[in-house]
Amino acid sequence: MSRPTRAVIDLQALRHNYQLAQSLAPKSKTVPMVKANAYGHGAARVAEALSDLAPAFGVACIEEALELRDAGIKQPILLLEGGFDAAELQLAATKGFWVMVENHRQKDAVINADLALPLTVWLGVDTGMHRLGFQPDEIAEVYKTLNSSRNISQPIVFTSHFACADDLNSDATTKQIDSFKACAPVTALQSLANSAAILAWPKAQREWQRPGYMLYGNSPFSVPQENADQLKPVMSFESAVISLRNISAGESVGYTANWTAQGDSTIATITVGYGDGYPRHAPNGTPVLINGQRCPLVGRVSMDMITVDVTALSQVAIGDKAVLWGPELAVNEVAEHCGTIGYELLTRMPARVPRVYS
Ligand SMILES: Cc1ncc(COP(=O)(O)O)c(C=O)c1O
């Protein structure tokens, strides 16, 4: 038997989540974000599973786009950070990749490139996140310049990204939408919504939407939300018990002996560790499902193993199933224990963990 640690990926759940995003904005085209190896789920397999539904895909960089092309994905692929040099623009044009243009350097590079074919451009506006994008007061001039270039294939898509759409009480999203409305021509194609906006900010709906995290079945919100409650988690991160021992009160467990048993305890060792993407800083008490029951992590996370207090379980044996996160234990909950977000836990899962598709 091989090491039982694996990420089981439910492609039907993925399709359900995509269809939910589509149904919330029936007039929009839904472009799945499959960057960072599809948030850890395996970009090629995820894109294949959505390829009869999705009109295009979104990635961070050309290497990710090329991986999808090599896997046989035919749709246009949007490079969210645009091209990094002239050679990339040339490759993007020939491979059917769309490029984000969000600063003057990128704009000039596109205009001055010697392209075999014109490029499809998404024009980024900085409506308040202050990370990427042209300022609203310069966008008209930039649009005019791009429009007159032979290197641009029409139409240009106006886009912006939200900083706080996951905060349902913040007025930042409304302010960003207002800023966008004030500078994006009504006749232009537009794209605003990420997962949180698709789920909770209908006024962000435009011709194109860009869901990421929600596709993988997890809520971008820290509170229940009726649309997010319909999502189905796609990944089940599973492992198994490989060793069991009874220890006496006062004995410690693991590196640095940072947890000491208050009473006589049964400790299960699970074959998963930070080398598999389970966060090393997960504190004592982080929940782990053993045979479907919540048990607390105890002791430091090692590279290949964790230890769990299973004293409360009436039955446990070597080989029993452990779930680190999945449909019955939200990755968001585990992330919260670790002072991070589920996005990070998913995207950091390394290649060592086999992805098993169901
Ligand atoms: C430009 C852009 N659009 C869409 C997304 C998808 O966001 P989410 O995963 O929150 O849906 C991202 C993710 O970081 C992004 O950078």
The ligand as an SDF file (V2000), in Angstrom:
LIG
                    3D

 16 16  0  0  0  0  0  0  0  0999 V2000
   -7.6480   40.0590  -11.1570 C   0  0  0  0  0  0  0  0  0  0  0  0
   -8.3030   38.9330  -10.4200 C   0  0  0  0  0  0  0  0  0  0  0  0
   -9.5520   38.5720  -10.7420 N   0  0  0  0  0  0  0  0  0  0  0  0
  -10.1800   37.5680  -10.1220 C   0  0  0  0  0  0  0  0  0  0  0  0
   -9.5710   36.8810   -9.0910 C   0  0  0  0  0  0  0  0  0  0  0  0
  -10.3340   35.7770   -8.3920 C   0  0  0  0  0  0  0  0  0  0  0  0
  -10.5630   36.1310   -7.0510 O   0  0  0  0  0  0  0  0  0  0  0  0
  -11.3400   35.1120   -6.1060 P   0  0  0  0  0  0  0  0  0  0  0  0
  -10.4750   33.9090   -5.9730 O   0  0  0  0  0  0  0  0  0  0  0  0
  -11.4820   35.8440   -4.8170 O   0  0  0  0  0  0  0  0  0  0  0  0
  -12.6250   34.8300   -6.7870 O   0  0  0  0  0  0  0  0  0  0  0  0
   -8.2870   37.2320   -8.7190 C   0  0  0  0  0  0  0  0  0  0  0  0
   -7.6380   36.5080   -7.6200 C   0  0  0  0  0  0  0  0  0  0  0  0
   -6.7520   36.9160   -6.9520 O   0  0  0  0  0  0  0  0  0  0  0  0
   -7.6170   38.2830   -9.4010 C   0  0  0  0  0  0  0  0  0  0  0  0
   -6.3870   38.6500   -9.0750 O   0  0  0  0  0  0  0  0  0  0  0  0
  1  2  1  0
  2  3  1  0
  2 15  2  0
  3  4  2  0
  4  5  1  0
  5  6  1  0
  5 12  2  0
  6  7  1  0
  7  8  1  0
  8  9  2  0
  8 10  1  0
  8 11  1  0
 12 13  1  0
 12 15  1  0
 13 14  2  0
 15 16  1  0
M  END
$$$$
